[in-house]
């Protein structure tokens, strides 16, 4: 592998994503519909089609597909979804 590939923007994004996934392995996805205004940002951003909007609220429709990348938590403007530590 060329060194320049390691330090490119895409290379950095891949490393950060891997770190986030590893850190999130002992976490579970939680959504609180009462905070959700149904904007759909999280549904559009999720790379694994885990989320859906039902009755104008986010629902975790496909939890087994979640890779715990944290994109939904990071981008939700209403803090209505998050990864929670599992004991
Ligand atoms: S953590 Fe990632 S894969 Fe899981 S629901 Fe959120 S955006 Fe989708």
Backbone and ligand atoms as CSV (ligand in chain L), in Angstrom:
chain,resi,resn,atom,element,x,y,z
A,1,UNK,N,N,0.849,-1.194,0.000
A,1,UNK,CA,C,0.000,0.000,0.000
A,1,UNK,C,C,0.884,1.244,0.000
A,2,UNK,N,N,0.507,2.203,-0.861
A,2,UNK,CA,C,1.276,3.439,-0.911
A,2,UNK,C,C,0.995,4.273,0.340
A,3,UNK,N,N,2.039,4.904,0.880
A,3,UNK,CA,C,1.871,5.722,2.078
A,3,UNK,C,C,0.876,6.858,1.860
A,4,UNK,N,N,0.863,7.400,0.632
A,4,UNK,CA,C,-0.044,8.518,0.385
A,4,UNK,C,C,-1.500,8.090,0.573
A,5,UNK,N,N,-1.805,6.794,0.309
A,5,UNK,CA,C,-3.157,6.299,0.493
A,5,UNK,C,C,-3.585,6.300,1.947
A,6,UNK,N,N,-2.625,6.043,2.832
A,6,UNK,CA,C,-2.930,6.020,4.267
A,6,UNK,C,C,-3.323,7.397,4.779
A,7,UNK,N,N,-2.710,8.424,4.186
A,7,UNK,CA,C,-2.926,9.761,4.717
A,7,UNK,C,C,-3.880,10.592,3.875
A,8,UNK,N,N,-4.521,9.980,2.915
A,8,UNK,CA,C,-5.506,10.708,2.117
A,8,UNK,C,C,-6.763,10.913,2.959
A,9,UNK,N,N,-7.630,11.804,2.495
A,9,UNK,CA,C,-8.874,12.064,3.210
A,9,UNK,C,C,-9.705,10.786,3.331
A,10,UNK,N,N,-9.790,10.025,2.231
A,10,UNK,CA,C,-10.576,8.788,2.253
A,10,UNK,C,C,-9.956,7.775,3.220
A,11,UNK,N,N,-8.603,7.680,3.209
A,11,UNK,CA,C,-7.930,6.771,4.129
A,11,UNK,C,C,-8.209,7.131,5.574
A,12,UNK,N,N,-8.184,8.417,5.879
A,12,UNK,CA,C,-8.463,8.881,7.239
A,12,UNK,C,C,-9.898,8.561,7.621
A,13,UNK,N,N,-10.837,8.784,6.681
A,13,UNK,CA,C,-12.247,8.483,6.968
A,13,UNK,C,C,-12.428,6.995,7.255
A,14,UNK,N,N,-11.734,6.151,6.483
A,14,UNK,CA,C,-11.853,4.711,6.715
A,14,UNK,C,C,-11.320,4.316,8.079
A,15,UNK,N,N,-10.190,4.896,8.483
A,15,UNK,CA,C,-9.617,4.584,9.799
A,15,UNK,C,C,-10.551,5.041,10.907
A,16,UNK,N,N,-11.081,6.258,10.772
A,16,UNK,CA,C,-12.002,6.776,11.790
A,16,UNK,C,C,-13.231,5.882,11.873
A,17,UNK,N,N,-13.745,5.458,10.716
A,17,UNK,CA,C,-14.933,4.603,10.712
A,17,UNK,C,C,-14.646,3.267,11.402
A,18,UNK,N,N,-13.474,2.696,11.115
A,18,UNK,CA,C,-13.101,1.441,11.764
A,18,UNK,C,C,-12.997,1.605,13.274
A,19,UNK,N,N,-12.391,2.711,13.715
A,19,UNK,CA,C,-12.252,2.956,15.153
A,19,UNK,C,C,-13.625,3.095,15.803
A,20,UNK,N,N,-14.516,3.845,15.128
A,20,UNK,CA,C,-15.857,4.040,15.678
A,20,UNK,C,C,-16.589,2.700,15.769
A,21,UNK,N,N,-16.468,1.859,14.752
A,21,UNK,CA,C,-17.144,0.559,14.757
A,21,UNK,C,C,-16.606,-0.304,15.894
A,22,UNK,N,N,-15.292,-0.319,16.053
A,22,UNK,CA,C,-14.707,-1.142,17.112
A,22,UNK,C,C,-15.141,-0.656,18.488
A,23,UNK,N,N,-15.192,0.658,18.663
A,23,UNK,CA,C,-15.582,1.209,19.961
A,23,UNK,C,C,-17.046,0.951,20.251
A,24,UNK,N,N,-17.855,0.785,19.191
A,24,UNK,CA,C,-19.297,0.660,19.363
A,24,UNK,C,C,-19.765,-0.786,19.460
A,25,UNK,N,N,-18.852,-1.745,19.444
A,25,UNK,CA,C,-19.273,-3.139,19.419
A,25,UNK,C,C,-20.121,-3.522,20.618
A,26,UNK,N,N,-19.866,-2.922,21.759
A,26,UNK,CA,C,-20.640,-3.263,22.946
A,26,UNK,C,C,-21.757,-2.246,23.180
A,27,UNK,N,N,-22.279,-1.711,22.092
A,27,UNK,CA,C,-23.369,-0.737,22.205
A,27,UNK,C,C,-24.593,-1.221,21.439
A,28,UNK,N,N,-25.740,-0.684,21.826
A,28,UNK,CA,C,-26.966,-0.991,21.087
A,28,UNK,C,C,-27.620,0.316,20.650
A,29,UNK,N,N,-28.373,0.212,19.578
A,29,UNK,CA,C,-29.042,1.378,19.004
A,29,UNK,C,C,-30.363,1.619,19.733
A,30,UNK,N,N,-30.569,2.878,20.142
A,30,UNK,CA,C,-31.786,3.236,20.860
A,30,UNK,C,C,-32.390,4.471,20.187
A,31,UNK,N,N,-33.688,4.468,19.988
A,31,UNK,CA,C,-34.380,5.637,19.427
A,31,UNK,C,C,-35.491,6.064,20.367
A,32,UNK,N,N,-35.637,7.363,20.524
A,32,UNK,CA,C,-36.721,7.887,21.357
A,32,UNK,C,C,-37.634,8.740,20.473
A,33,UNK,N,N,-38.765,8.171,20.041
A,33,UNK,CA,C,-39.637,8.870,19.095
A,33,UNK,C,C,-40.184,10.192,19.617
A,34,UNK,N,N,-40.233,10.371,20.908
A,34,UNK,CA,C,-40.821,11.624,21.385
A,34,UNK,C,C,-39.928,12.833,21.066
A,35,UNK,N,N,-38.641,12.587,20.810
A,35,UNK,CA,C,-37.736,13.670,20.424
A,35,UNK,C,C,-37.721,13.889,18.915
A,36,UNK,N,N,-38.264,12.939,18.164
A,36,UNK,CA,C,-38.152,12.948,16.700
A,36,UNK,C,C,-39.242,13.813,16.064
A,37,UNK,N,N,-38.830,14.664,15.117
A,37,UNK,CA,C,-39.818,15.434,14.364
A,37,UNK,C,C,-39.992,14.885,12.948
A,38,UNK,N,N,-39.363,13.736,12.664
A,38,UNK,CA,C,-39.578,13.040,11.401
A,38,UNK,C,C,-38.925,13.665,10.187
A,39,UNK,N,N,-37.783,14.328,10.389
A,39,UNK,CA,C,-37.125,15.002,9.259
A,39,UNK,C,C,-36.550,13.999,8.261
A,40,UNK,N,N,-36.208,12.794,8.711
A,40,UNK,CA,C,-35.714,11.755,7.795
A,40,UNK,C,C,-34.224,11.797,7.517
A,41,UNK,N,N,-33.493,12.723,8.163
A,41,UNK,CA,C,-32.050,12.821,7.914
A,41,UNK,C,C,-31.364,11.506,8.236
A,42,UNK,N,N,-31.677,10.925,9.356
A,42,UNK,CA,C,-31.013,9.670,9.767
A,42,UNK,C,C,-31.334,8.539,8.812
A,43,UNK,N,N,-32.574,8.491,8.357
A,43,UNK,CA,C,-32.975,7.434,7.422
A,43,UNK,C,C,-32.176,7.548,6.131
A,44,UNK,N,N,-31.990,8.783,5.660
A,44,UNK,CA,C,-31.250,9.002,4.413
A,44,UNK,C,C,-29.767,8.691,4.584
A,45,UNK,N,N,-29.214,8.966,5.758
A,45,UNK,CA,C,-27.779,8.781,5.975
A,45,UNK,C,C,-27.388,7.344,6.284
A,46,UNK,N,N,-28.265,6.570,6.845
A,46,UNK,CA,C,-27.905,5.217,7.276
A,46,UNK,C,C,-27.454,4.375,6.078
A,47,UNK,N,N,-26.235,3.852,6.132
A,47,UNK,CA,C,-25.723,3.071,4.995
A,47,UNK,C,C,-26.300,1.663,4.916
A,48,UNK,N,N,-27.046,1.231,5.929
A,48,UNK,CA,C,-27.523,-0.151,5.974
A,48,UNK,C,C,-29.044,-0.268,6.003
A,49,UNK,N,N,-29.765,0.804,5.732
A,49,UNK,CA,C,-31.237,0.780,5.703
A,49,UNK,C,C,-31.832,0.221,6.991
A,50,UNK,N,N,-31.303,0.661,8.112
A,50,UNK,CA,C,-31.771,0.183,9.418
A,50,UNK,C,C,-33.007,0.951,9.872
A,51,UNK,N,N,-33.115,2.190,9.439
A,51,UNK,CA,C,-34.135,3.086,9.985
A,51,UNK,C,C,-35.242,3.369,8.982
A,52,UNK,N,N,-36.402,3.737,9.505
A,52,UNK,CA,C,-37.534,4.127,8.667
A,52,UNK,C,C,-38.330,5.191,9.398
A,53,UNK,N,N,-39.167,5.872,8.682
A,53,UNK,CA,C,-40.083,6.839,9.289
A,53,UNK,C,C,-41.481,6.246,9.217
A,54,UNK,N,N,-42.105,6.112,10.377
A,54,UNK,CA,C,-43.471,5.607,10.462
A,54,UNK,C,C,-44.279,6.586,11.302
A,55,UNK,N,N,-45.378,7.037,10.772
A,55,UNK,CA,C,-46.220,8.032,11.449
A,55,UNK,C,C,-45.392,9.242,11.886
A,56,UNK,N,N,-44.511,9.684,10.982
A,56,UNK,CA,C,-43.676,10.869,11.180
A,56,UNK,C,C,-42.692,10.746,12.337
A,57,UNK,N,N,-42.352,9.507,12.691
A,57,UNK,CA,C,-41.355,9.263,13.741
A,57,UNK,C,C,-40.370,8.201,13.263
A,58,UNK,N,N,-39.112,8.317,13.734
A,58,UNK,CA,C,-38.113,7.326,13.359
A,58,UNK,C,C,-38.392,6.006,14.081
A,59,UNK,N,N,-38.214,4.912,13.360
A,59,UNK,CA,C,-38.302,3.579,13.961
A,59,UNK,C,C,-37.085,2.771,13.506
A,60,UNK,N,N,-36.637,1.890,14.380
A,60,UNK,CA,C,-35.540,0.986,14.036
A,60,UNK,C,C,-36.192,-0.232,13.401
A,61,UNK,N,N,-36.243,-0.229,12.070
A,61,UNK,CA,C,-37.021,-1.247,11.366
A,61,UNK,C,C,-36.214,-2.499,11.032
A,62,UNK,N,N,-34.887,-2.373,11.041
A,62,UNK,CA,C,-34.046,-3.493,10.625
A,62,UNK,C,C,-32.806,-3.566,11.522
A,63,UNK,N,N,-32.974,-3.779,12.826
A,63,UNK,CA,C,-31.864,-3.653,13.784
A,63,UNK,C,C,-30.698,-4.601,13.527
A,64,UNK,N,N,-30.956,-5.765,12.956
A,64,UNK,CA,C,-29.869,-6.725,12.721
A,64,UNK,C,C,-28.860,-6.232,11.694
A,65,UNK,N,N,-29.251,-5.270,10.867
A,65,UNK,CA,C,-28.336,-4.742,9.850
A,65,UNK,C,C,-27.422,-3.640,10.375
A,66,UNK,N,N,-27.670,-3.150,11.589
A,66,UNK,CA,C,-26.908,-2.011,12.112
A,66,UNK,C,C,-25.447,-2.403,12.343
A,67,UNK,N,N,-24.539,-1.592,11.784
A,67,UNK,CA,C,-23.111,-1.829,11.966
A,67,UNK,C,C,-22.539,-0.911,13.046
A,68,UNK,N,N,-23.413,-0.148,13.704
A,68,UNK,CA,C,-23.028,0.739,14.812
A,68,UNK,C,C,-21.980,1.764,14.393
A,69,UNK,N,N,-22.177,2.304,13.213
A,69,UNK,CA,C,-21.223,3.304,12.716
A,69,UNK,C,C,-21.394,4.641,13.419
A,70,UNK,N,N,-22.601,4.895,13.942
A,70,UNK,CA,C,-22.839,6.129,14.684
A,70,UNK,C,C,-23.221,7.330,13.829
A,71,UNK,N,N,-23.376,7.141,12.524
A,71,UNK,CA,C,-23.743,8.277,11.668
A,71,UNK,C,C,-25.076,8.890,12.071
A,72,UNK,N,N,-26.028,8.048,12.405
A,72,UNK,CA,C,-27.357,8.561,12.766
A,72,UNK,C,C,-27.276,9.397,14.042
A,73,UNK,N,N,-26.532,8.909,15.024
A,73,UNK,CA,C,-26.369,9.632,16.286
A,73,UNK,C,C,-25.666,10.969,16.050
A,74,UNK,N,N,-24.656,10.918,15.194
A,74,UNK,CA,C,-23.850,12.106,14.920
A,74,UNK,C,C,-24.652,13.180,14.204
A,75,UNK,N,N,-25.540,12.781,13.304
A,75,UNK,CA,C,-26.227,13.744,12.433
A,75,UNK,C,C,-27.660,14.066,12.838
A,76,UNK,N,N,-28.227,13.348,13.770
A,76,UNK,CA,C,-29.616,13.641,14.161
A,76,UNK,C,C,-29.687,15.016,14.825
A,77,UNK,N,N,-30.473,15.940,14.269
A,77,UNK,CA,C,-30.544,17.283,14.855
A,77,UNK,C,C,-31.338,17.330,16.156
A,78,UNK,N,N,-32.059,16.265,16.463
A,78,UNK,CA,C,-32.929,16.284,17.645
A,78,UNK,C,C,-32.484,15.319,18.743
A,79,UNK,N,N,-31.303,14.715,18.581
A,79,UNK,CA,C,-30.763,13.774,19.585
A,79,UNK,C,C,-31.768,12.663,19.898
A,80,UNK,N,N,-32.484,12.216,18.872
A,80,UNK,CA,C,-33.541,11.223,19.058
A,80,UNK,C,C,-33.059,9.788,18.869
A,81,UNK,N,N,-31.770,9.615,18.563
A,81,UNK,CA,C,-31.246,8.271,18.375
A,81,UNK,C,C,-29.791,8.242,18.854
A,82,UNK,N,N,-29.415,7.150,19.480
A,82,UNK,CA,C,-28.049,7.073,19.988
A,82,UNK,C,C,-27.636,5.627,20.193
A,83,UNK,N,N,-26.321,5.435,20.327
A,83,UNK,CA,C,-25.755,4.123,20.655
A,83,UNK,C,C,-25.503,4.108,22.160
A,84,UNK,N,N,-26.061,3.112,22.812
A,84,UNK,CA,C,-26.007,3.063,24.274
A,84,UNK,C,C,-25.148,1.878,24.721
A,85,UNK,N,N,-24.337,2.103,25.756
A,85,UNK,CA,C,-23.487,1.040,26.290
A,85,UNK,C,C,-24.331,-0.149,26.746
A,86,UNK,N,N,-23.867,-1.349,26.423
A,86,UNK,CA,C,-24.512,-2.575,26.903
A,86,UNK,C,C,-23.607,-3.181,27.961
A,87,UNK,N,N,-24.156,-3.534,29.076
A,87,UNK,CA,C,-23.326,-4.090,30.178
A,87,UNK,C,C,-22.986,-5.533,29.926
L,1,LIG,S1,S,-25.447,3.267,13.655
L,1,LIG,FE1,FE,-25.010,3.381,11.426
L,1,LIG,S2,S,-25.870,1.485,10.582
L,1,LIG,FE2,FE,-26.752,1.719,12.634
L,1,LIG,S3,S,-28.702,2.804,12.300
L,1,LIG,FE3,FE,-27.138,4.368,12.725
L,1,LIG,S4,S,-26.411,5.018,10.684
L,1,LIG,FE4,FE,-27.476,3.034,10.435
